[in-house]
Amino acid sequence: MSKGLSFAERMSRAGTETAFEVFAMAKEIEKKGSDVVHFEMGEPDFDTPEHIKNAAIQALKDGFTHYTPAPGIPELREAIAEHLNAKFSVDIDPNNEIVVMPGAKPGLFMGILAIVNSGDEVIMPNPAFPIYESVVNIVNGVPIPIPLKEENDFRLNPEDVRSKITDKTKMIMLNSPHNPCGSSLLKGEVQELAEIVRENDLWVMSDEIYSDIIYDGEHHSMLFEPGMKERCVLIHGFSKSYAMTGWRLGYAVGNPDIISRITKLQINISSCPNAFSQKAAIEALKGPQDCVTEMVSEYKKRRDAIVDGLNSIKGIGCKLPTGAFYVFPNIKDTGMKSRELMEHFLHNARVAALHGDAFGSYGEGYMRFSYATSLDNINKGLERIKESMEKL
């Protein structure tokens, strides 16, 4: 490559999602004729419900295949506002406080891009969804990790957050239910975190993409807390609740100033969200919700099976998650590092899972298993893991 064909320095700071790396490794094994049990991808294995697909088909037949308004069609923004108002008892203005985007990740990226300056500190949990740290690094912000401790059931401790506040702190990043740990913030913890945000005049970005997948207790949204609508950027979407990962549709909620800036960025990057997917999303929100209830019920059975199974394997200990569809077992007693054990499972047990340090340095000593797969696959994978560990 010639000297003139260099790349932007910021690309050296961009991270990635290791799930796709391990998935590719597993696919290479499968190409050679071996089957692999997949626990690495955070994707529902259910099909998108029929009534949602039918709404998209009808939209296509009706010619809904052109550009839409940059923040999304008014009918969908109204449906989102009604949904949030009913769920969290907040008054959301669909015209100025919601922007629909091609997935939830654009909301994370554009929200951080619109708020965080070079040198600004962003407090975030660790381990966590790796894109949080990646985007903060890309914009030359400073990620400030707060370790999620197993003894606290992997929940973010407000006092740990308070201890990291400096005059450079600009934002706190939250994720509940949490990826990769499956933990959920308690009401008192959300209230205390909201108090920290207000006291220090901070932004908070709250990723609540798994909020419909709760097994124990209930979801507590930062939007519900007094004064938070003005300084909270809520990130949500349709991928997890309605098994719509391939539809690429998410949304951000916030005050009109931040939403107008995210919308401007969207115009620069993608123009607008997909047209017919938006029609399907309206049906998802307004149509029958038994599909969500049934999926969560099935996830709960899978959660119980994989936790019991992992706890029966020597050297592995697994907490019972309260939400999402991940377990984050402790593998320290195996005597192996997380990536080493990931590779052992992949090549010797033909089981694909993620090493914990893929989610941050405090994830070392753990692994993430997604149980968004059938009970048959879960049992097969557990048996393979058990056999492989017995041979060590």
CORUR-V794182 format. One record per pair of residues at least 24 apart in sequence whose ideal C-beta (glycine too) atoms are under 6 Angstrom apart, sorted by the first residue. I is the first residue (numbers start at 1). GAP is how many residues later the second one is. D is the distance in whole Angstrom. If there is no record, write none. Layout:
i-><I:I>
gap-><GAP:GAP>
d-><D:D>
This chain:
i-><10:13:13:14:14:15:15:17:18:18:19:22:22:26:34:36:36:37:37:37:37:38:39:39:39:40:40:40:42:43:44:44:45:45:46:46:48:48:49:51:51:52:52:52:55:55:55:56:56:59:59:60:64:64:64:65:67:68:68:70:70:70:70:71:71:72:72:73:75:76:76:76:76:79:79:79:80:83:88:88:88:90:96:97:97:98:98:99:99:99:99:100:100:101:101:102:102:102:103:103:104:104:104:104:107:107:107:108:109:110:110:111:111:113:114:114:115:116:116:120:121:121:122:122:123:123:123:124:125:126:126:127:127:127:127:127:128:128:129:130:132:147:148:153:154:154:155:155:158:158:158:161:162:165:171:172:172:173:174:175:177:177:177:179:180:180:180:180:181:182:182:182:184:184:187:190:194:194:198:203:204:205:206:206:207:208:209:209:209:210:210:210:212:212:213:213:213:214:215:215:216:230:233:238:238:241:242:247:249:249:299:302:302:302:303:305:305:306:306:309:313:313:325:325:325:326:326:327:328:328:329:330:331:332:338:338:348:349:349:349:351:351:351>
gap-><128:124:125:120:124:115:119:113:336:340:335:330:332:326:316:314:316:314:340:343:344:314:314:330:331:312:313:314:328:202:199:328:327:328:197:249:195:196:242:232:236:228:231:232:224:225:228:220:224:217:220:216:211:212:215:210:205:204:207:193:196:197:202:28:192:28:201:205:207:24:202:205:206:203:206:207:171:202:133:135:136:133:160:156:162:153:155:153:160:163:164:151:173:149:172:146:168:171:145:147:105:131:133:146:128:143:145:127:26:152:155:94:122:26:147:148:88:25:54:50:47:48:49:51:38:41:49:49:31:234:236:53:232:233:235:236:231:232:50:229:41:215:33:30:27:29:28:30:31:34:35:35:34:35:32:30:32:32:32:32:33:146:147:145:146:148:179:188:147:139:142:144:138:139:33:30:31:34:29:28:28:28:26:28:28:28:27:28:31:30:113:114:29:80:83:110:111:109:85:107:106:25:25:43:46:51:42:30:28:32:26:69:73:76:68:70:73:65:72:73:73:76:45:46:47:42:44:42:38:40:38:36:36:33:26:29:40:35:36:39:30:33:34>
d-><5:4:6:6:5:5:3:6:6:4:6:5:6:4:6:5:5:5:5:6:4:5:4:4:5:4:6:5:5:5:4:5:5:5:4:6:5:5:4:6:5:5:5:5:5:5:4:5:4:4:4:5:5:5:6:6:6:5:5:5:6:5:5:4:5:3:6:5:6:6:5:6:5:5:5:6:6:5:5:5:5:5:4:6:6:6:5:5:5:5:5:5:5:5:6:4:6:5:5:5:5:5:4:3:5:6:4:6:5:5:4:6:5:6:4:6:5:4:6:4:5:5:5:6:6:5:5:4:5:4:4:6:3:4:6:3:6:6:5:6:5:4:6:6:4:4:5:6:6:4:5:6:6:5:4:6:5:5:5:4:4:3:4:6:5:5:5:4:4:2:5:5:4:4:5:4:4:5:6:6:5:5:6:5:5:6:6:6:5:6:6:4:4:6:6:6:6:5:5:6:4:5:6:5:6:6:5:5:5:5:5:4:6:6:6:6:5:5:5:4:5:6:6:5:5:6:6:5:5:6:6:6:6:4:6:6:5:4:5:4:5:5:6>
